[in-house]
Amino acid sequence: AGGSSDAPALQGDFEIAKLSTSKVEWRINGISGKLKNNPKGSRIFSPSFDAFGISNLGLVFYPNGNSNAKQGFCSLGLKAPHGSHLRYKLYIGTTERFTDLRHNVTESWGFVDMCKVNDELEQEEDVLRLGVEIVDDIDAHESLKTTGSTKVDWVLGNLKNKLRHYSKDIALYSDEFSVGGVDKVRLKFYPAGKKEADIGWCSLYLEAPKGSELRCRLSVGKKSMSFDRLEKFGEDSIWGFLTLCKLQDEMEPDLESVRVGLEVLETKRLDGRLSEAEDAYLKTLSADRRAFLLNELDRVEKLRT
């Protein structure tokens, strides 16, 4: 991202400053008064702005947090035109956090416990600086494809720009997908590696719902590693590899993209009453169709008894 800063747009106690073509800062003057006059659950909307070629963007700020926030924390989100699919960074003062806006989000999307305002405000000027930097348009530069019922191919483009933002211990998440008869699965990719990884090595993990049992092969480029056995996923657990490969060695020839892959090698049988062939067939179906047939199996079993 580049470009010169625009003159701030003023709106009462609010200023919007376009710092680059992808970064916008919202300056809230008299923040101490806003904290007193906006109880928990009360929100403030920024003036609308455009960034990264997208119009009608806006920030939604809860000075004392939304209804689910921890005591003392504020909440911050980005609202965008319906159907936007963006990766971005939100910040308040020196606190920065990355997330992405998905197609099915109808309200703003961000962080419930963003930070403590008192830690980030500029006390002498009674000003709070917060903002957003759009990192990428997911639809324009990424693709996620499922092959059969066991393989997923996630291509991440515009990689040089992503690497400027996603430094060590910051993850990129794929969209959720279904694979091997398991729904709501997603990949968690650290292009610069998790905190404990060696410099230059990327980390890759799989997230799946609690109770899922999977044995998988994960890959970046041509380098792959496999689970030794069926791994059972617990609450918020992930399985994967801290040092899968050196990212630079596995980028596509254009040096602007990388292929991240998943292959399911083994899963827990959907139902003990199914044969291996029946189980394999059901895992190729949609979640709704699969649930319908399993319910029908239950119904038939009850009729027999």
Summary of the structure (lengths in Angstrom):
residues: 305
radius of gyration: 22.8
end to end distance: 67.5
largest distance: 78.0
contacts: 934
relative contact order: 0.10
helix: 17%
strand: 44%
